[in-house]
């Protein structure tokens, strides 16, 4: 089962992270959290684990209007928020991959028309953000 949308772009690591943040902001998403997986692996598991994962950051993106609509329709939805966006680059790679959660995953978990509407809106916005990274 696919649960992400993904694009691989010929951007340097720093540019990919910056442009991902900008593309999300253009679609009404703010970044609430940022997890540097590489740094965490190095700290908790050692340098080899960090080097093996490469550059890898998880951005917790949220659109307040969509979150409010979703939580109002189904309070348990908060357990699935914020929307995770991964920016990753394998060691030695020339390209960077950006992945977002597929909001339709929420619909599969919560068979609710109001959640479907929120997921459709979020899906359109996240796909547009990814598309804007390639142009």
C-alpha positions in Angstrom: 0.0 0.0 0.0 1.5 3.4 -1.0 1.3 6.0 1.7 3.5 8.7 0.4 3.9 11.1 -2.5 7.5 11.4 -3.7 9.7 13.4 -6.0 13.4 13.3 -6.6 15.1 16.6 -7.5 18.6 17.6 -8.6 19.1 20.0 -5.7 21.8 20.2 -3.2 20.8 19.2 0.3 20.5 22.7 1.8 18.6 24.0 -1.3 16.2 21.0 -1.1 15.4 21.6 2.5 15.0 25.4 2.0 12.9 25.0 -1.1 10.7 22.3 0.6 9.9 24.7 3.4 9.1 27.4 0.9 6.9 25.2 -1.2 5.0 24.1 1.9 4.6 27.7 3.1 3.2 28.6 -0.4 0.5 26.0 0.2 -0.4 27.2 3.7 1.7 24.8 5.7 4.0 25.8 8.5 6.7 23.6 9.9 6.0 22.8 13.6 8.8 20.3 14.1 12.0 19.3 12.6 13.8 16.0 13.3 17.4 15.7 12.0 17.5 11.9 11.8 21.2 11.7 10.9 22.2 13.8 13.9 19.9 11.7 16.1 21.4 8.4 14.8 24.9 9.7 15.4 24.1 10.7 18.9 22.2 7.6 19.9 23.6 4.9 17.6 27.0 6.1 16.6 28.7 7.8 13.6 28.4 4.7 11.3 24.6 4.7 11.7 24.4 8.4 10.9 26.6 8.0 7.9 24.6 5.1 6.6 21.3 7.0 6.7 22.8 10.1 5.0 21.1 13.5 5.1 17.6 12.9 6.4 15.2 15.3 8.0 11.5 14.9 9.0 9.5 18.1 8.9 6.2 18.2 10.8 4.0 20.3 8.5 0.7 21.7 9.5 -2.0 23.8 7.8 -4.0 25.2 10.8 -7.3 25.6 8.8 -7.1 22.0 7.6 -6.1 20.7 11.0 -9.0 22.5 12.7 -11.5 21.1 10.2 -10.2 17.6 10.6 -10.1 17.7 14.4 -13.6 19.2 14.6 -14.9 16.3 12.4 -13.0 13.6 14.3 -11.0 14.5 17.4 -8.8 11.3 17.2 -7.4 12.7 13.9 -4.9 14.7 16.0 -2.9 11.4 16.4 -2.1 11.6 12.7 -1.0 15.2 12.7 1.2 17.0 11.7 1.7 15.8 8.2 5.2 14.4 7.9 7.4 15.5 5.1 10.8 13.8 4.6 13.8 15.3 2.8 16.5 12.7 2.3 19.7 12.2 0.4 21.6 9.0 0.4 25.3 9.1 1.0 27.1 10.1 -2.2 23.8 10.8 -4.1 23.6 13.6 -6.6 19.8 14.1 -6.0 17.5 14.6 -3.1 14.2 12.9 -2.5 11.2 14.7 -0.9 8.3 12.6 0.4 5.0 13.6 2.0 2.4 11.5 3.7 -0.5 10.8 1.4 -3.5 12.4 3.2 -5.7 9.7 1.7 -4.2 7.4 4.4 -6.4 9.3 6.8 -9.5 8.5 4.8 -8.7 4.8 4.8 -8.4 4.9 8.6 -11.4 7.2 9.2 -14.4 6.5 6.9 -15.8 10.0 7.4 -16.9 12.4 4.6 -15.6 15.5 6.4 -12.2 13.8 6.8 -12.3 12.9 3.1 -12.8 16.6 2.2 -9.9 17.7 4.4 -7.7 14.9 3.0 -8.6 15.9 -0.6 -7.6 19.5 0.1 -4.4 18.5 1.9 -3.6 16.1 -0.9 -3.9 18.8 -3.6 -1.8 21.2 -1.6 1.0 18.7 -0.8 1.2 17.4 -4.4 1.4 21.1 -5.6 4.2 21.7 -3.1 6.1 18.7 -4.5 5.5 19.8 -8.1 6.8 23.2 -7.4 10.1 21.8 -6.3 10.8 20.5 -9.8 10.1 23.8 -11.5 
